[in-house]
Amino acid sequence: MATLSISNLTFSYAKTGSTILNKVNIAPEPGSFNLLIGPSGSGKSTLFKLMAGLYPEYGGEITSGTVKLNGQEVSTLVPYERARHVAMLFQNPSRQFAMRTVKEQLIFALENLQFKTQTITELVTATLKQFGLESFKNRQLLTLSGGEQQRVALATVIAMGSDIILLDEPFANVDQNGRQTLLGDLKKMQLTQGKTIFISDHDLTGYLQLVDHLYEVDTVEKKINEINRERLNSVIQESPVHSSLGKTSLFGWHELSFKVGSRILLTPHSFELPQSQVGLLSGANGVGKSTLFAAFSHQINYQGKISYKNKGSERIRIKKWARIVGVVFQNSTDQFIKLTAQDEITLSRQNSLHPEYWTEQRISAAINHLHLSDVLDHICYQLSGGQQKKLQVLSMLIMSHPVLLLDEPLAGLDAVSLKNVMQLIKQTVIDLNLSSLIISHQRIGVTEFVDYELSLTDRTLILKGG
């Protein structure tokens, strides 16, 4: 059974940069189930990358201390040897993929560990069955939903058979049923196979009966401390949604339907998005929520009619339509155009449809509200996942499209950041009379800001609680 230990570790991303982790000491008990919590940007992903040996090889600098795997410096081991013992699931699953299809990705990962052909065949078949992915094996990875990609990435990591499994926000885009199933599978692996499981998560639901050790990032001392598991008893309950629709609307659809390949995702449906309200679009992974947004933004073919101000969208030029319907993508990095966070915000203000609202003072207040002041000069792609989400949402709010669609804008956010983002979305939607719809599997801390909920179920949209 592999052992991993971090001793007196201090790490920063540059010699002159601020310290990310300071004199950290942690040694996960072999065969234990561990949970790491802390605010967005506090260094959780950085710690995991150090444990996996990705840092400092691919970034940053260890100024003191060691990271050892089985008593040997992780950085001295060749990649495939490290991966035999320590496997890591990234926060953004698409960054983990190198091949075209699900099956090809599994084979590729196992080939890199130099397994025999027969062993690879057996492992791929067993893994697809374990995760209920048999029907997915020939699907192209880029056509899968975010939650489906997350399941494939997790399946790939587990198929590698590593003793220590590091999972960075593994359920960010996974529906609640899928989350509970995967958590159960991980616990079973820990108990029956002696795996050491280490998860970073902002959502604490479902962990109380699973976790052996709970760790928290001390944002002042920049250390990692083990804390009492009783913290998991303080999980906040979700507020129910009582849908109440406003009377004014500029955007809607009539007899809208669409499919992907031969698979029908939405049968003919009609609805109008109310102004000055925030709607929640819910539904299981893979039912077509992101595809619905793609139809609204004219990225896929559809049947029926989408209209704005009673004018069919087919009669509006695509360049103008892009100024009407704005989409916050599921993957933050797909949205960034500029290099630094400040440049991204500046570009949004230059193209804002409501520059009179988004004054320098309001933007500065929003930046402070989202705790982004200290990272404005940072490269967008080097921010933490939570910081990227906050920057992405702020940039799109500044653009102020009349119709704002947000696809999993809260994934990877801690409770405080989530509340701050939802407050900003809600206030902007009300002040500027926008029509807004949010896709989110995270419900705790979200539903209290929602005016109505649409659930995509059985190929139709149902207004819940109203």
N, C-alpha and C positions, 0 to 999 in steps of 0.2 A: 504494500500500500504506500503510495507516494506521499512525501511530506513536503510542505512549503512553509518557509519562514522568512519574515521580513524583520531585520534588526537595525534599529537606529537610523532609519532611512529618511533622508532629506532630498527632495526633488524639486526642480524648477524647469521651466521650458527654455530658459536662456540664462547665461551666466549673470547678466545684469537684471534679469526679470525677477518678479516676486516669487517667493517660495509657495509651492502648491501643497506639498506635504512636508511636515517638519518632525524629524526624529520619531518616525512611526515604528512601532513594534507590534507585530501581529503574527501569530502562527496558528492557522486553523487546525483544529483537532481532526486527524484523519478519520474519514467516515462520518463526518458530522454535517448537519444542515445549518447554514449560516445566512443571515440577512444583514445587509449594509444599508443604512438610511442616512439622509442628509440633504440639505438644500441643493437645488440645481447649481452647478458650477463649483461645488465644494471640493471636488477631486475624486469622486467615486470611480468614474471611468478611468481616470489616470491611475488609480491604485490597481485596478484590474489589469490594465495594460502593462504595468510594472510586474505584476504577478505572472503574467503570461509571457514575459520576456520581450514584449513589443517595444517597450521603452527601457533603456534609452537608445536602443538600436535604431528606431525610426523617429526619434524626437526627444527633445529635452535632455537633461543632464542630472545624474545622481551626484550630489555634492558630498554626501556621506552615507555610510551604511551599506547594507547588502540585501539582496533578494536571492535566496537559495532554494533549489529544488533537490531534494534528497541529499542535502549537505553540499551541493555544488552550485556555484554561481550560475543563475539562469542564463545570463548573457554569454556564457562560454559554451552552451549547448547548441548544436545545429538545430534549425527550425523543426525538422520532422521528429527529432528526438524529444524536443520540448513538447510538441503536440501529442506525443504518445502518452504524456503524463498530465499535461495541462491544456485544456481546450477552452476557448472563450467565444461567447456569442456577443457580437457587437450590438450597440443600441440601434443602429440602422441596418436591418438585415440585408438590404440590397448591396451593401459594401462587402458582404461576405461571399457573394456569388461570383464565380468566374466562368460558368458554363451557361448553356442555353436552356436546358430543360432540368426538371427536378431530378430525374434519374442520372443524367450526366453530371450534375453537381455532386450527388452522393458518391458516384464512382470516382470523380476527380479528387475529392477530399481523401478517400481511402487509398487511392493510388499514391498520393503524396506521402502516406505513411508506410508505403512499400509493402502492403499486404499482398498475398498471393491472389491470383485471379479468382479461384474458387471461393476463397474466403470473402472477397469483395462481393461476388454474386450473392452469396448467402446473407451477408450483412445488409445489402441493399434491399433484398426481398423482406427480411425480418423487420427492418426499420420502417419501410413503407407500410407494412401491416400494423406495426405498433402504433404509428401515428395516424392511421386511417388515411394514408396518402396514396393507396394503390391506384385510384382513378386519376391521380395527379401526375403520375410518373413521367408522362410524355408531354405534360403542359409546359409551355414556355414560362420561365420564371417572371419575366417582365409583365406577363398578362395576369398574374395572380394579385389578389388584394393584399394590402399591407399585412393583415392578420395571417393570411395564408403564407405569405413570404416568411413571416416570423416563425410559423410552425415548421416550414421546410428548413430554415436556418438552424432551428433548435434540433430538429431531427438529424441534421448533418453533424452537428457538434456531438450529439450523443452517440451516433453511429461510430465515431472515431474511437470510442472505448476508453477515453482518458480517465484517469483516477480522480482528477480534480476538474470540476466543471464550473467555469465562471460565467454568469449570465447577467448581462448589463441591460436592465429594463426589458426583460424578455417578453412581457405581456402588454407592452404599451399600446399595441394595435390589435390585441386579441380580445374577443368577446368574453363575457363572464363565464359561460359554460366551458369554453375552450381553456380559459385560465385555470379553472378548478380542476379540469381533467389533466392538464399539463403539470400542475403542482402535485397532484396525486401520483403521477408517473415519476416525477423527480424524487418524491419521498420514498416511493417503492424501490427505486434504484439505489438510494442511499442505504436503505435497510437490508436489501437482499444482495446487493453487489458491493457494498462498502464504499460507494462513491462519496467524495467530499463535494458538497454542493455549496456554492457561494453566490447569492443573488443580490443585486442592487435593484431596489424598487421604491417608488414613492407611495404606491397603494399598499397599505398594510393589511387589507382584508384577506382572510383565509390563512394567515401565517401562524396564528397563536398555537395551534396543535402540531405544527410542523417544525418550528425552529428550535434548534438546540442552543445557538448563540446569536445574540443580537448586537450589532455594532453600529456606532454612530460617528459621523465626522464632527469633530470639534472645530467649528469655523474660525474660532479665535486663535486657538493654539495650533490648528492645522494638524491635529493628531487623530488617530482612530481609537475610540474607547469602547470597550464592551459595556453594555448597559443592561438593566433588568428587563427581562422578557415581558414584564407586566405592562410595559409601554404599548404592547400590542393589544391590550384590553381597551385602549382609548380610541378605537376606530369609530369615526363619525358615521352616522347613518345617512342614507340618501333621502332627500326630500322628494315627495311625490310630485308629479307634474299634473297640474289641472289646466288643460289646454283652454285658452281663451283667445280667440282670434280677433285682431283689429279689423275695422271695416274698410280701410283704404288700401289699395293695392295697385302697383304699376306693372308687376311681373307675374306671369302665370303660364300654365300649360293646359292644353285641351287634347284629350284622347292620346296622350303621349305613351309610346311604347318603344322598347328597344331590346336587342339581343346581342350576345357575343357568340359568334359562330352560329351553331344551331341551338344554343341555350338561351331561352327566353328569360330575361331578367325582370321586365316590367310589362304587364298587360295594360291595355288602354286605360289611362288615368287622367283626371283633371283636377287642378287645384290652383289657388292664387296665394302667393306669399304676401302676408300683410306687411305694411311699412311700420317702421319704428318698433319692430319686435324681433326677438331672437328665437329661432326654432331649433329644436334638436332632431336630427335625423338618426334614428337608431336601427339596429338590425344585426343579425349574425354576420360573421366574416364571410365574404364571397357572395353575398346576396345581390350586390350591384349598387351599393351606396356611392362609391367613387365614380362608377360608370354613369350614374344619374347626373352627377356634377359635370362629367365629361360631355354629356348630352346638352346640358344647359349652356356650356361654354363652346359648343360646336366642335368638339374634338372627336366625336363619333357620329355615325349615321343613326337616325331615329325616325320613327313614324309619328304622325300627329303634328301638333302646332305648339310652338313656344313663342310667347309674345311679350312685348314691353310697350306700355302706353297704348294698348290695343292695336299695336302694329306687329305683324308676324315677323319673327326674327330673320326669316329667309329674305325679307325685303330690306334688311339692314346690313350694310357692308361689314365684313368681318373685323376690320380695323376699328370701326365705331362700336361694334358689339363688344370688343375687348375693353372698351371704356365703360361699358354698362355692367357687364358681369365680371367680377373679380374672383379668382380662386386662390385660396391659400393651400398650396400643395401639401400632400402627406409628408413628403421628404423635404425638409427645410432647405437643404443645399441645392435642390433643383430650382429654387426660386431666386437665389442670390445672383446679382449681376456684377456688382462692384466687389472690390477686394476687402475693404474694412467695413465695420459696422456703421461708422459715421458716414462713409460714402454712400452706403445703402440707404440710410435715412435721408440724406441730402437729396439723392436721386428721386426718392418718393415724394419729397416736398416739392421738387421742381415740376413734378407731373401730377400733383394733387388736384382733384376736382373741387376741393374746398380749401384753397390756400388762406381764405379769410378766417377759417376755423382753426386750421393747423398753423398757428403762429409759432414763433421761436419759443415763446414762453410756454405754450401748451405742449409742444414737443419735448421741451426740456423737463417739464413736469411729468410727462408720460415716461420718459427715459428713467427718471428717478424712481417713479412708481414701480417700474419693472426691474429695478436694480441693475441697469445696464450702463450706468455712468462710468464704471471703471474699465469697461471693455470696448469703448467706442473706437479706440485706435487698434483694436485687435483684428486679425484676419477672420472673416466670417466663418471660414471652414475649420478654424482651430478653436472656436468657441465650444463649450459643452453643448450637449443635445438640448438641454433646457434653455440655455441662453440663445441658441439658434432659433428655437421656437418663438421666444419672446420677441426677438429682433424681426423675425419674419412676420408675425402678426402685427406688430407696430407699423412696419413698413407698408403693409397692405391697408391698414386702417387709415394711414395718412393719405393713401391714394383715394380712399373714400368712394369706391364704386357704388352706384345705386343698389346693386345686388351683390352681396358679399357672401361667398360660399367658403366655409372653412373645413378642410378635411383633416381630422385628427390634430387640431391645433394645440392640444393640451397634453399630448404624449410626452412623457419624460419630465413633467413639471411637478415640483413639490407642492404641498397644500397651499402655502403662502403665495407662491408664484401663480398657481392655478387661479386662486381667488383674485389676484391683481389683474391677470389677463382677462378674466371674465368681467370684472368691473369695468375695465377699459373698453371692451367690446360692447357691453351693454350701454354704457354712457354715449359712446360714439354713434351707435345705431339709433338711439333715441334723439340725440341732438341733431343729427343730420337726416333723419327720416329714411334710414336705409332699410332694406329688406335683407335679413341675414338668416342663414341656415348652417348649423354646425353638425358635423359627423363626429361622434365621440363614443368610445366604449367606457370612458371614465364618466361615472354618474355622480359620485359623491363630490360635493362642492360645485357641481355644474347645474343640476336641475333647479336649484334655487334662483338661478339667473334666467331660466328658460320660460318663455311665454306659452309655448305649445310644443308638442312632440309628434313627429311623423315616424311611424315604424314601417320599414320595408320588409314585409313578410309574405311568403307565398306569392311572390311576383306582383304584389300590389302594395300601395301606400295606405296605412291606416292612421287616422287621427286618434291618438290615445288620450284618454282622460277628458274628452270633450265631445 
